[in-house]
Amino acid sequence: MSALVFRLKQAPDRRIDLSGLVPEALQGRSELAIARLPLDGSRDKLKVADVFGLRMGDPMSLRFDGGSERFDLVGAGMATGEIIVDGPVGAQAGRLMRAGTLRIQGDAGPYAASRLAGGRLEIDGNAGERLGAPLAGEMAGMSGGIVIVHGDAGSRAGDRLRRGIVVIEGRSGKDAGSRMIAGTLVLRGEVAGAPGPLMRRGTIVLVDGDCSTLPTFSDCGSHRLVAARLLAFELERLGLRFARKLKRPVRRFAGDMAISGKGEIWIA
């Protein structure tokens, strides 16, 4: 059965909350019922039919034919199925996602994968600042799942990361891996500044070259790490061929000693 398609009629003139359009919320609904669903966040109570044309299909596979930087909370809280967005999205894509697959074929705004707990979020373009990070007042960020960004990411990617794997193939902004609690942050491209400030635990992996490290990280020398090989196998399973470099010796730094020194940075 083909996907259920939301075809964008025209670019929206305001920010729209799309958190209600997830597979589990649309199961068993007729075309008319879906068209009448309200879109949260609109000041004049927009309905789905005001923004999208519908082509019915399997609600476990949703496709947005046309995206917008004003589409916030795409896939937020989803627990099953698949969502594909043909274009960019706004803030907090995949926030609190528990399972399933969210694929964004464009750029994503700030706080993508915020507190993501499971599933897979893949961004073909760039991600904004604080990828996988908590919102203000929250104590921990992403707690599980897999995030892959094929482009660049803004500052503080992986802030307060607690669990899961985040991969950034392009350039990473300042303070990547700041305040990490645990989890794995893989940075393939250029890294702005020194990663890992105030990280408590967890692993930051720098794949394609050296970068500056904070003076509060200790150089532990080069090692063939079993954990690095296991991570390489997992990344290869995800289709990331550069992971083979982790099967070679890596240089390990321990830190941040300003906190507890139980985190680590690997340089492949």
ZICOR-V635822 format. One line per field, one symbol per residue. ss: DSSP state (A for helix, B for strand, O for the rest). psi: psi as a letter, one per 30 degrees, with the letter a starting at -180 (. if undefined). burial: b if it has 24 or more other ideal C-beta (glycine too) atoms within 12 Angstrom, else e. A space follows every 50 residues. Layout:
ss = ???
psi = ???
burial = ???
//
This chain:
ss = OOBBBBBBOOOOOOOBBOOOOOAAAAOOOOAAAAAOOBOOOOOOOOBAAA ABBBBOOBBBBBBBBOOOOOBBOOOOOOOOOBBBBOOOOOOOOOOOOOOO BBBBOOOBOOOOOOOOOOOBBBBOOOBOOOOOOOOOOOOOOOBBBBBBBO OOBOOOOOOOOOBBBBBBOOOBOOOOOOOOOOOBBBBOOOBOOOOOOOOO OOBBBBOOOOOOOOOOOBBBBBBOOAAAAAAAAAAAAOOOAAAAAAAOOB BBBBBOOOOOOOBBBBBO
psi = kllkkjjkelklglkkjgffilefffkgkleeeeffkkjkfkfghkleff ekkkjkajffjkkjiklkfgjlhkgkgkflakkkjiallblhkgkgkfla kjkjhalkalgkgkgkflakkkjeblkalhkglllkfkflbkglakkkjf blkalhkgkgkelakkkjfakkalhkgkgkeaakjkjeakkkaklgkgke alkkkjeilllkllfgkkjgakljkeeeeeeeeeeefggjffffffflkl kkkkakffdfggllkkj.
burial = eebbbbebeeebeebbbbbbbbbbbbeeeeeeebbebebebbeeebebeb bbebebeebbbbbbbbbbbbbbbbbbbbbbbbbbbbbbbbbbbbbbbbbb bbbbbbbbbbbbbbbbbbbbbbbbbbbbbbbbbbeeeeebbbbbbbbbbb bbbbbbbbbbbbbbbbbbbbbbbbbbbbbbbbbbbbbbbbbbebbbbbbb bbbbbbbeeebebbeebeeeeeeebeebeebbeebeebebebbebbeeeb bbbbbbbeeeeebbbbbb
//
